[in-house]
Amino acid sequence: MKLGSKIKLKEILDWTSSTVYGQKYNKDFQNFNLTSISTDTRTIEEEDFFIPVVGENYNGHDFILDALKQGASGFIFESRFNDMIAGWRDKIESDIWDNMVVLETENNLSFLQDISHHYIRKFNPIVIGITGSVGKTTTKDFVVSILSRVFNTKFTPKNFNTEIGISKSVLEIDGNTQFFIAELGMRANGQIGKLAKVVNLDIGAITAVGPSHLEFFKNMEGVALAKSEMAEFITVKRGVLFLNNDDDWTDFIEKRIKCKVLKFGRNNSLDFNFLEKDMDEYGKFSFGFYKNKKKLAEINLPVSGYHNLYNACCAAAICSFLKLEPEMIREGIESAVLENKRMEVGRKGDKIIINDCYNANPLSMKKAIDTLKLIASKNKGRSVAILADMLELGDESQRLHFEIGQYLKEKNIDMVVVAGKLSKKICSGFLPKKSYYFDDKGNLSSKLQSFLKAGDVILIKGSRANRLESLLDFIN
């Protein structure tokens, strides 16, 4: 991956706790510039500086020799693997060893994060961080679409919302970058706070808080507190945090933070609000966008689902706060290109398909079910939910799957078809005569078409590991 601007070796040593390995720090290496990096030998290119990452089930240090064979300009290693590196010395040709930079540090991930933090401070763009149990990617896409119409804007692409992905995305900015938009993912306490520091956060937004990643948290309070960690860094920067007024956890968060807060939602007493109008056959709404009760724009959503009104309103609120013209906000939202497999709605033959299978948690599942019901009612079709397991819910998994079944029953969904052992509880919460259970996706796919009729509106949703998009091939 090419860096937006080179980093001198002196800067690396000043910014991080790393040292040059052995006796290699001489006048030749003082002129070394870091111009590209890689954390994965499968995609490494010649002259990349290799940063091996250590995970639960892998150790990137095992691939250092592979990186060098592919032309890496050097590498960094963690001190605990010093003996491993010393043992490899004889396997590396002298002319290669003598001409590459080797660094040593305590933790490679911290090294990467430290470099990224100081690098972004060097150029000092305005940084916007977006997190939430649902809606963060779509909101990010809206903000990027609006700002990039006027400003030089960089952002975290696709699923680059982790410590590694965000740090690498930061390193792609340069002196011309005016805005950096970061989607902040979360799997543990302290993670959002660390990411906020890495990107030098100015403006934050929490789209919504729901029961996601409960495998890593004791309860919902833990999830809400973890999301709100960005507020501490925003307070230091004297920035602002945008909160969804209609989210159940907003009051809980607001009472525990000190930074400035602006709220968005449906209520016209808020700093920013929306008022929905028409909905087309695919569940796409038009809405009015308001600031302090004054209408600024009328906008047509490019994506289906009532919940996306909140995501669009959040993005519009951020950009209005930044003093962008209402027409720019409207054009940016309406022309936004959203990431694949997120609430994609269209026809396949005589059926309407809602492809929302990128990921799933209880809150996003309920939002998708709401959308299914809206579109089925609009088109007078039968509502069919094809669902799979929601992962990372820990001890709450069975209860939360059961509650999804109850929610489907409450919404009067006509038929439910599920795949996966966890999803069996969805059927238990729904109606036995209207639900069908399969232990895996393969068994479901062979029978799927027999459940469907002309005019059906079909929702397909499950956690990313299920890869339910493959079921589309079995729908005629």
Secondary structure as GFF3:
##gff-version 3
##sequence-region A 1 476
A	DSSP	beta_strand	2	8	.	.	.	ID=ss1
A	DSSP	alpha_helix	9	15	.	.	.	ID=ss2
A	DSSP	beta_strand	19	20	.	.	.	ID=ss3
A	DSSP	alpha_helix	27	30	.	.	.	ID=ss4
A	DSSP	beta_strand	33	38	.	.	.	ID=ss5
A	DSSP	beta_strand	49	50	.	.	.	ID=ss6
A	DSSP	three_ten_helix	60	63	.	.	.	ID=ss7
A	DSSP	alpha_helix	64	69	.	.	.	ID=ss8
A	DSSP	beta_strand	74	78	.	.	.	ID=ss9
A	DSSP	three_ten_helix	79	81	.	.	.	ID=ss10
A	DSSP	alpha_helix	82	88	.	.	.	ID=ss11
A	DSSP	three_ten_helix	89	91	.	.	.	ID=ss12
A	DSSP	alpha_helix	94	97	.	.	.	ID=ss13
A	DSSP	beta_strand	101	105	.	.	.	ID=ss14
A	DSSP	alpha_helix	108	123	.	.	.	ID=ss15
A	DSSP	beta_strand	126	131	.	.	.	ID=ss16
A	DSSP	alpha_helix	136	147	.	.	.	ID=ss17
A	DSSP	beta_strand	153	155	.	.	.	ID=ss18
A	DSSP	alpha_helix	163	170	.	.	.	ID=ss19
A	DSSP	beta_strand	179	183	.	.	.	ID=ss20
A	DSSP	alpha_helix	191	199	.	.	.	ID=ss21
A	DSSP	beta_strand	203	206	.	.	.	ID=ss22
A	DSSP	three_ten_helix	214	216	.	.	.	ID=ss23
A	DSSP	alpha_helix	220	227	.	.	.	ID=ss24
A	DSSP	alpha_helix	230	237	.	.	.	ID=ss25
A	DSSP	beta_strand	240	244	.	.	.	ID=ss26
A	DSSP	alpha_helix	250	254	.	.	.	ID=ss27
A	DSSP	beta_strand	260	265	.	.	.	ID=ss28
A	DSSP	beta_strand	272	279	.	.	.	ID=ss29
A	DSSP	beta_strand	285	291	.	.	.	ID=ss30
A	DSSP	beta_strand	294	300	.	.	.	ID=ss31
A	DSSP	alpha_helix	307	321	.	.	.	ID=ss32
A	DSSP	alpha_helix	326	334	.	.	.	ID=ss33
A	DSSP	beta_strand	344	348	.	.	.	ID=ss34
A	DSSP	beta_strand	351	355	.	.	.	ID=ss35
A	DSSP	alpha_helix	362	379	.	.	.	ID=ss36
A	DSSP	beta_strand	383	388	.	.	.	ID=ss37
A	DSSP	three_ten_helix	394	396	.	.	.	ID=ss38
A	DSSP	alpha_helix	397	410	.	.	.	ID=ss39
A	DSSP	beta_strand	415	419	.	.	.	ID=ss40
A	DSSP	alpha_helix	424	429	.	.	.	ID=ss41
A	DSSP	three_ten_helix	432	434	.	.	.	ID=ss42
A	DSSP	beta_strand	435	438	.	.	.	ID=ss43
A	DSSP	alpha_helix	441	451	.	.	.	ID=ss44
A	DSSP	beta_strand	457	461	.	.	.	ID=ss45
A	DSSP	three_ten_helix	464	466	.	.	.	ID=ss46
A	DSSP	three_ten_helix	468	474	.	.	.	ID=ss47
###
